[in-house]
């Protein structure tokens, strides 16, 4: 079989998480969603914004990225 430019796609099945947050964080998330709607003219629920927020946070954390590579490589 020929080598394709991309490998087999990873599992993309969403995983549902349930969390509890403090009222102050809930208020901040609601405010963020309101500002997001005002900025982009599109209303999305907080539950849709949280995955993007978490991804942006993790992508910006260099120490996490560096140590995650070490962790993953240590598991192999």
Residue frames as qw, qx, qy, qz and C-alpha x, y, z in Angstrom:
[[0.000, 0.890, 0.456, 0.000, 0.00, 0.00, 0.00],
 [0.390, 0.575, -0.025, 0.719, 1.28, 3.46, -0.86],
 [0.347, -0.366, -0.447, 0.739, 2.36, 5.88, 1.85],
 [0.032, 0.850, 0.420, 0.317, -0.08, 8.75, 2.11],
 [0.196, 0.559, -0.221, 0.774, 0.93, 12.23, 3.20],
 [0.462, -0.466, 0.346, -0.670, -1.21, 11.94, 6.30],
 [0.103, 0.077, -0.975, 0.183, -1.42, 9.00, 8.60],
 [0.330, -0.507, -0.779, -0.166, -4.55, 7.43, 9.96],
 [0.230, -0.618, 0.035, -0.751, -6.62, 10.02, 11.76],
 [0.084, 0.078, -0.816, 0.567, -6.72, 9.73, 15.54],
 [0.161, -0.559, -0.811, 0.066, -9.90, 8.95, 17.46],
 [0.021, -0.223, -0.022, -0.974, -12.04, 12.08, 17.33],
 [0.434, -0.560, -0.682, -0.179, -14.96, 10.80, 19.37],
 [0.163, -0.646, 0.203, -0.718, -15.91, 13.57, 21.82],
 [0.463, -0.200, -0.766, 0.399, -15.60, 12.78, 25.51],
 [0.336, -0.755, -0.246, -0.507, -18.21, 14.31, 27.77],
 [0.390, 0.009, -0.601, 0.698, -16.98, 15.77, 31.06],
 [0.370, -0.797, -0.380, -0.289, -19.12, 17.09, 33.87],
 [0.435, 0.094, -0.420, 0.791, -17.63, 19.67, 36.22],
 [0.279, -0.860, -0.420, 0.078, -18.79, 21.96, 39.00],
 [0.402, 0.374, -0.101, 0.830, -17.52, 25.52, 39.20],
 [0.186, -0.429, -0.488, 0.737, -17.77, 28.23, 41.80],
 [0.230, 0.836, 0.479, -0.137, -20.40, 30.92, 41.26],
 [0.087, -0.814, 0.216, 0.533, -17.72, 33.53, 40.53],
 [0.256, -0.231, 0.768, 0.540, -16.28, 31.42, 37.71],
 [0.297, 0.538, 0.781, 0.116, -19.75, 30.77, 36.33],
 [0.108, 0.905, 0.219, -0.349, -20.39, 34.52, 36.29],
 [0.158, -0.644, 0.485, 0.570, -17.06, 35.16, 34.54],
 [0.314, 0.064, 0.856, 0.405, -17.81, 32.49, 31.92],
 [0.247, 0.743, 0.620, -0.053, -21.25, 33.99, 31.29],
 [0.001, -0.882, 0.061, 0.467, -19.67, 37.43, 30.93],
 [0.274, -0.373, 0.692, 0.554, -17.10, 36.01, 28.51],
 [0.331, 0.387, 0.825, 0.247, -19.87, 34.47, 26.41],
 [0.161, 0.884, 0.369, -0.237, -21.68, 37.84, 26.33],
 [0.097, -0.775, 0.344, 0.522, -18.51, 39.67, 25.23],
 [0.359, -0.079, 0.823, 0.433, -17.85, 36.94, 22.66],
 [0.319, 0.639, 0.697, 0.069, -21.35, 37.40, 21.24],
 [0.066, 0.929, 0.093, -0.351, -20.90, 41.18, 21.13],
 [0.242, -0.610, 0.548, 0.518, -17.50, 40.87, 19.47],
 [0.167, -0.104, 0.866, 0.459, -18.36, 38.25, 16.84],
 [0.537, 0.124, -0.140, -0.822, -22.11, 38.78, 16.46],
 [0.681, -0.001, -0.697, -0.226, -22.65, 35.10, 17.21],
 [0.590, -0.493, 0.385, -0.511, -24.17, 33.71, 20.37],
 [0.674, 0.136, -0.725, 0.034, -22.59, 30.47, 21.51],
 [0.747, -0.629, -0.106, -0.188, -23.32, 28.85, 24.87],
 [0.293, -0.767, 0.558, -0.119, -20.59, 28.69, 27.48],
 [0.844, -0.137, 0.519, -0.005, -20.49, 24.92, 27.07],
 [0.781, 0.567, 0.152, 0.213, -19.40, 25.42, 23.44],
 [0.186, 0.906, -0.277, 0.259, -16.78, 28.03, 24.34],
 [0.656, -0.645, 0.388, -0.056, -15.10, 26.14, 27.20],
 [0.913, 0.055, 0.278, 0.293, -13.31, 23.55, 25.00],
 [0.518, 0.715, 0.014, 0.469, -11.80, 26.35, 22.89],
 [0.263, -0.886, 0.242, -0.296, -10.81, 28.24, 26.04],
 [0.821, -0.440, 0.358, 0.068, -9.11, 25.17, 27.52],
 [0.837, 0.339, 0.197, 0.382, -7.32, 24.43, 24.25],
 [0.264, 0.853, -0.095, 0.440, -6.04, 28.02, 24.03],
 [0.512, -0.782, 0.308, -0.178, -4.88, 27.87, 27.64],
 [0.888, -0.220, 0.358, 0.189, -3.02, 24.58, 27.20],
 [0.717, 0.551, 0.143, 0.403, -1.51, 25.68, 23.88],
 [0.104, 0.888, -0.164, 0.416, -0.08, 28.79, 25.54],
 [0.668, -0.676, 0.299, -0.088, 1.48, 26.96, 28.50],
 [0.504, 0.639, -0.580, 0.031, 5.08, 26.21, 27.47],
 [0.220, -0.427, 0.810, -0.338, 5.94, 24.39, 30.68],
 [0.788, 0.119, 0.458, -0.393, 2.97, 22.08, 30.24],
 [0.780, 0.565, -0.195, -0.185, 3.93, 21.34, 26.63],
 [0.254, 0.633, -0.713, 0.163, 7.55, 20.58, 27.53],
 [0.347, -0.268, 0.808, -0.394, 6.63, 18.31, 30.43],
 [0.831, 0.245, 0.255, -0.429, 3.85, 16.60, 28.51],
 [0.669, 0.568, -0.470, -0.097, 6.33, 15.51, 25.86],
 [0.046, 0.456, -0.831, 0.315, 8.52, 14.06, 28.60],
 [0.610, -0.038, 0.596, -0.521, 5.52, 12.32, 30.16],
 [0.848, 0.398, 0.001, -0.350, 4.35, 10.84, 26.87],
 [0.536, 0.579, -0.613, 0.040, 7.83, 9.72, 25.91],
 [0.168, -0.386, 0.809, -0.409, 8.27, 8.11, 29.32],
 [0.759, 0.079, 0.415, -0.495, 5.09, 6.08, 28.81],
 [0.784, 0.485, -0.295, -0.251, 6.38, 4.46, 25.62]]
